[in-house]
Amino acid sequence: MSVVYFASARLKQLEKKATLPAKFLRLLSILNIDKEVKGKNIGIKIHVGCGYGYTTIHPFLVRLLVDFVKEGGGKPFITDVVSPDSARGYNEFTVGCKFIQATGLRDTNYFTVKVPARYGIRDLQLAGVLKDIDFLINLAHAKGHGNCAYGGALKNLGMGFVTTKTRIDLHRTQSERPYWNRSRCKYCMVCVKNCRSSAITFDKDKRLAIDFHGCVFCMRCVALCPHKALGLDTKNYEIFQRALALSAKKVLQSLNGNCCHINVITNVTPFCDCLGLYSPPIIPDVGIAGSYDIVALEKATLDLINRHKYIEGTLPGHLRFEKDRGHLFERIWGKDPYVQVREAARLKLGNLSYNLHEIH
């Protein structure tokens, strides 16, 4: 079994050493990150978010990590595929180190790796900044995600270290399985009118498309279509999660495994931070978890999230919290969030079995 270290957000005593930031520093010490960083270029991969969203990892936590790396003799920088608005706090003055755009200012700094065709894509354009990193700290924000129900450490690598073209290619894998029979369709629009997430549209050429970020796989469109023109498979989303895990593997291979993974499980919203909109957290803050085993960390993170009770009234728009459907995220998105974790285990990125060691 792999070890996952966990710092709970729960405050048992009203004193500094009992707070989550203090526990975070102890977690970093237990992970021996200071022993890994001396004299090395240390990339800290974060998701900077955008727009009107502000539930990303707090810059104060990033600064604690940056200072910890510096004290260990490392040369840190933060990175993401998009450049942050300095007003969001991810600037050199606030976090204590420079920001380097992972694929360059024009998204042209990358190298290409081939992947098996069964994943629905032919190749991946990986961020060129990976070539400059001696040791990576994968600092991910754990939250929900429309396409795969959950985004954490795997997504922070697999989607956060590739070009725009590859991100589009990865998302398009969900349309690999045909779900619309044009010859049967009479354009009655029953499917469009009854889609509670407004995920079904027809383009100017009268071709039907489903937005799988919004689709919750309620299957109403399939059941109500009078002409049986829709054959949506409830497993359509799984190929995206498998491709995501493969992309994360290729990133880790480029680093020769020189990586530690940390999930910040606070401000857990149903959406990805790239949405650029604020949404209330759907559960109380959980804490911070870390491990050198990305599979064990993701499994533990999902398990920890599922132990917490959903906060009524926090889901926006069309989203609903279904009863008795599996993991908390599956009850919202209709998609099993563990698919990517099981695929990562199959790809030998780590172990599904873990021991959770709580830091006090």
C-alpha positions in Angstrom: 0.0 0.0 0.0 1.1 3.6 -0.7 1.0 6.3 2.0 -1.2 9.3 1.6 -0.6 12.1 4.1 -3.6 14.2 5.1 -3.9 17.5 6.9 -7.5 18.1 7.9 -9.2 21.5 7.7 -10.9 20.8 10.9 -9.7 23.2 13.7 -9.7 21.5 17.0 -7.9 24.2 19.0 -8.0 28.0 18.4 -4.3 28.3 17.9 -1.9 28.9 15.0 -0.3 25.4 15.0 -3.7 23.8 14.7 -4.7 25.6 11.5 -4.5 24.2 8.0 -1.6 26.3 6.8 0.5 25.1 9.8 -0.5 21.5 9.1 0.4 22.1 5.4 4.0 23.0 6.4 4.2 19.8 8.5 2.9 17.8 5.5 5.6 19.2 3.3 8.2 18.3 5.9 6.9 14.7 6.2 7.0 14.4 2.4 10.7 15.3 2.6 10.2 17.9 -0.2 13.1 19.9 1.2 15.4 16.9 0.6 14.3 16.7 -3.1 14.7 20.4 -4.1 18.3 21.5 -3.3 20.0 23.1 -6.2 17.2 22.1 -8.6 14.7 24.0 -10.8 11.4 23.3 -9.1 8.2 23.7 -11.1 5.0 24.2 -9.1 2.0 23.4 -11.3 -1.1 25.2 -10.3 -4.4 26.1 -12.0 -4.6 29.9 -12.1 -8.3 30.1 -13.0 -9.9 33.0 -14.8 -12.8 35.4 -15.0 -15.0 35.8 -12.0 -13.9 32.6 -10.3 -11.9 32.9 -7.0 -12.1 29.4 -5.5 -8.7 28.3 -6.8 -5.8 27.5 -4.4 -5.2 30.6 -2.2 -2.0 32.4 -3.1 -1.1 32.3 0.6 -0.7 28.5 0.4 1.3 28.8 -2.8 3.6 31.3 -1.0 4.1 28.9 1.9 5.2 26.2 -0.5 7.5 28.6 -2.5 9.2 29.7 0.7 9.6 26.1 1.9 11.3 25.2 -1.4 13.6 28.2 -1.2 14.6 27.3 2.4 15.5 23.8 1.1 17.8 25.4 -1.5 15.5 24.9 -4.5 14.8 27.4 -7.3 11.0 27.5 -7.6 8.6 28.9 -10.3 4.9 28.5 -10.7 3.5 27.4 -14.1 0.2 26.8 -16.0 -0.8 26.8 -19.6 -2.5 30.1 -19.3 -1.1 33.3 -17.9 -2.7 34.6 -14.7 -4.2 38.0 -14.2 -1.9 39.5 -11.6 -4.9 40.8 -9.7 -5.8 37.2 -8.8 -2.7 37.0 -6.6 -0.5 34.7 -8.7 2.3 37.2 -9.2 5.9 37.3 -8.1 5.3 39.8 -5.3 2.6 37.7 -3.7 3.8 34.1 -4.2 7.5 34.9 -4.1 8.6 33.5 -7.4 8.2 34.0 -11.2 5.4 32.6 -13.3 6.4 30.8 -16.5 3.8 29.9 -19.1 4.0 26.2 -19.7 3.6 26.2 -23.5 5.0 29.7 -24.1 3.2 33.0 -24.8 2.0 31.8 -28.2 1.3 28.2 -27.2 4.2 27.1 -29.5 6.7 25.8 -26.9 5.9 22.0 -26.9 7.1 18.6 -27.9 5.1 15.8 -29.4 4.6 12.2 -28.2 2.7 9.5 -29.9 -0.1 7.6 -28.1 -2.1 4.4 -28.9 -5.1 5.0 -31.2 -7.5 3.3 -28.8 -7.5 6.4 -26.7 -9.2 8.4 -29.5 -6.2 10.6 -30.2 -3.0 10.1 -32.2 -0.5 12.3 -30.3 -0.1 14.7 -27.4 1.6 18.1 -27.5 3.3 18.4 -24.1 4.4 21.6 -22.5 8.0 22.6 -23.3 8.5 23.9 -19.8 8.7 20.2 -18.7 12.2 20.2 -20.2 13.3 22.8 -17.7 11.9 21.1 -14.6 14.2 19.0 -12.4 11.5 18.3 -9.8 7.8 19.0 -10.1 5.3 19.7 -7.3 1.9 19.0 -8.7 -0.2 21.4 -6.6 -3.8 20.7 -7.7 -7.2 22.0 -6.6 -9.7 19.1 -6.1 -13.1 20.0 -7.4 -15.9 18.8 -9.7 -15.8 18.8 -13.5 -18.5 18.6 -16.1 -16.7 16.2 -18.5 -15.3 13.7 -16.0 -17.1 14.5 -12.7 -13.8 15.3 -10.9 -10.6 17.1 -11.5 -7.5 16.9 -9.3 -3.9 15.8 -9.5 -4.3 13.7 -12.7 -6.2 16.5 -14.5 -3.7 19.1 -13.3 -1.0 17.2 -15.3 -2.9 15.6 -18.1 -4.9 18.7 -19.1 -2.7 21.4 -17.6 0.6 20.5 -19.4 -0.6 20.3 -23.0 -1.3 22.8 -25.8 -4.7 24.2 -26.6 -4.9 21.8 -29.6 -4.3 18.8 -27.4 -6.9 20.0 -24.8 -9.4 20.2 -27.6 -8.5 16.8 -28.9 -8.8 15.3 -25.5 -12.3 16.7 -25.0 -13.4 15.5 -28.4 -12.7 11.9 -27.5 -16.1 11.9 -25.8 -17.7 12.1 -29.3 -15.8 9.0 -30.6 -18.9 6.8 -30.1 -21.7 7.8 -32.5 -24.8 8.8 -30.6 -27.1 10.3 -33.3 -28.7 8.5 -36.3 -29.3 11.3 -38.8 -31.4 9.1 -41.1 -34.0 8.6 -38.4 -34.1 12.1 -37.1 -37.1 14.2 -38.1 -35.9 17.4 -36.4 -38.9 17.5 -34.0 -36.7 19.1 -31.4 -38.1 16.9 -28.6 -34.6 16.2 -27.4 -33.6 19.9 -27.3 -36.8 21.0 -25.5 -36.4 18.3 -22.9 -32.7 18.5 -22.1 -32.6 20.0 -18.7 -28.9 21.0 -19.1 -29.4 22.6 -22.5 -26.6 20.3 -23.7 -28.2 19.4 -27.1 -27.9 21.7 -30.1 -28.3 21.5 -33.9 -25.8 23.5 -36.0 -26.5 25.4 -39.2 -26.1 22.1 -41.2 -28.7 20.4 -39.0 -26.2 18.2 -37.3 -26.9 17.3 -33.7 -24.2 17.7 -31.1 -24.1 17.1 -27.3 -22.0 19.2 -25.0 -20.6 16.5 -22.7 -19.5 19.1 -20.2 -23.1 20.0 -19.5 -24.6 16.5 -20.1 -25.6 14.7 -16.9 -26.5 11.5 -18.6 -30.1 11.6 -17.4 -31.0 9.8 -20.7 -34.2 11.7 -21.1 -33.3 12.6 -24.7 -32.9 8.9 -25.6 -36.2 7.9 -23.8 -38.3 10.7 -25.3 -37.1 10.7 -28.9 -40.1 9.4 -30.9 -38.0 8.3 -33.8 -35.3 6.4 -31.8 -32.6 8.6 -33.4 -30.5 8.9 -30.3 -28.3 6.1 -29.1 -26.4 7.8 -26.4 -24.3 5.4 -24.3 -24.0 6.1 -20.6 -20.3 5.2 -20.9 -19.5 7.8 -23.5 -17.6 9.9 -21.0 -15.2 7.2 -20.0 -12.9 7.5 -22.9 -12.1 11.1 -21.9 -11.1 10.0 -18.4 -8.9 7.3 -19.9 -7.2 9.7 -22.3 -6.7 12.1 -19.4 -4.9 9.4 -17.4 -2.8 8.6 -20.4 -1.8 12.2 -20.8 -0.8 12.4 -17.2 1.3 9.4 -17.6 3.2 10.9 -20.6 3.8 14.1 -18.5 5.2 12.0 -15.6 7.4 10.0 -18.0 8.9 13.2 -19.3 9.9 14.0 -15.7 11.3 10.6 -15.1 9.0 10.3 -12.1 10.6 13.3 -10.3 7.3 14.6 -8.9 5.3 14.9 -5.8 1.5 15.4 -5.8 -0.6 17.5 -3.5 -4.4 18.0 -3.6 -5.9 21.0 -1.9 -9.4 19.9 -1.0 -11.0 23.3 -0.1 -13.6 25.3 -1.9 -14.8 22.2 -3.6 -17.2 23.4 -6.3 -19.0 21.3 -8.9 -17.1 23.0 -11.8 -13.5 23.2 -13.1 -11.7 26.4 -12.2 -11.4 27.2 -16.0 -15.1 28.0 -16.0 -14.3 31.5 -14.7 -17.4 31.8 -12.5 -17.9 31.6 -8.8 -20.0 28.8 -7.5 -20.6 28.0 -3.8 -18.6 25.1 -2.3 -20.8 22.0 -2.2 -19.2 20.4 0.9 -17.3 21.8 3.9 -13.5 22.2 3.4 -11.8 18.9 3.8 -8.1 19.7 4.0 -4.9 19.0 2.0 -3.5 15.6 1.0 -0.1 14.7 -0.4 1.7 11.6 -1.7 4.3 10.5 -4.2 1.7 8.0 -5.6 -0.7 10.0 -7.8 -3.2 7.0 -8.0 -3.3 6.6 -4.2 -3.7 10.3 -3.7 -6.6 10.6 -6.2 -8.4 7.6 -4.7 -7.9 9.0 -1.2 -9.1 12.4 -2.2 -12.3 11.1 -3.8 -12.9 8.9 -0.7 -12.4 11.9 1.6 -14.8 14.1 -0.4 -17.4 11.4 -0.4 -17.3 11.2 3.4 -18.7 14.8 3.6 -22.3 15.7 3.4 -23.5 17.8 0.5 -24.6 21.3 1.5 -28.2 21.8 0.4 -28.9 24.6 -2.1 -25.3 25.1 -3.4 -25.8 23.7 -6.8 -26.4 26.3 -9.5 -28.5 26.3 -12.6 -29.7 22.9 -14.0 -27.6 20.8 -11.7 -29.4 18.5 -9.2 -28.1 16.3 -6.4 -29.5 12.8 -7.1 -30.0 10.3 -4.3 -28.3 6.9 -4.1 -26.3 7.1 -7.3 -22.7 6.5 -6.2 -20.0 9.0 -5.4 -21.0 12.6 -4.5 -19.8 13.9 -7.9 -21.6 11.1 -9.7 -24.8 12.2 -8.0 -24.3 15.6 -9.6 -22.8 14.8 -13.0 -24.0 11.2 -13.7 -20.4 10.2 -14.3 -18.2 7.9 -12.2 -15.2 10.0 -11.1 -13.1 6.9 -10.3 -12.7 5.9 -14.0 -9.6 8.0 -14.4 -8.1 6.7 -11.2 -8.6 3.1 -12.2 -7.1 3.8 -15.6 -4.1 5.4 -14.0 -3.6 2.3 -11.9 -3.9 0.2 -15.0 -1.2 2.3 -16.6 1.0 1.5 -13.6 1.1 5.1 -12.3 0.4 3.9 -8.7 -1.7 1.8 -6.3 -5.4 2.0 -5.6 -4.7 0.7 -2.1 -3.4 3.3 0.4 -2.9 4.0 4.0 -4.1 7.4 5.1 -1.8 9.1 7.6 -3.4 12.1 9.3 -1.1 15.0 10.3 -1.9 16.6 13.6 
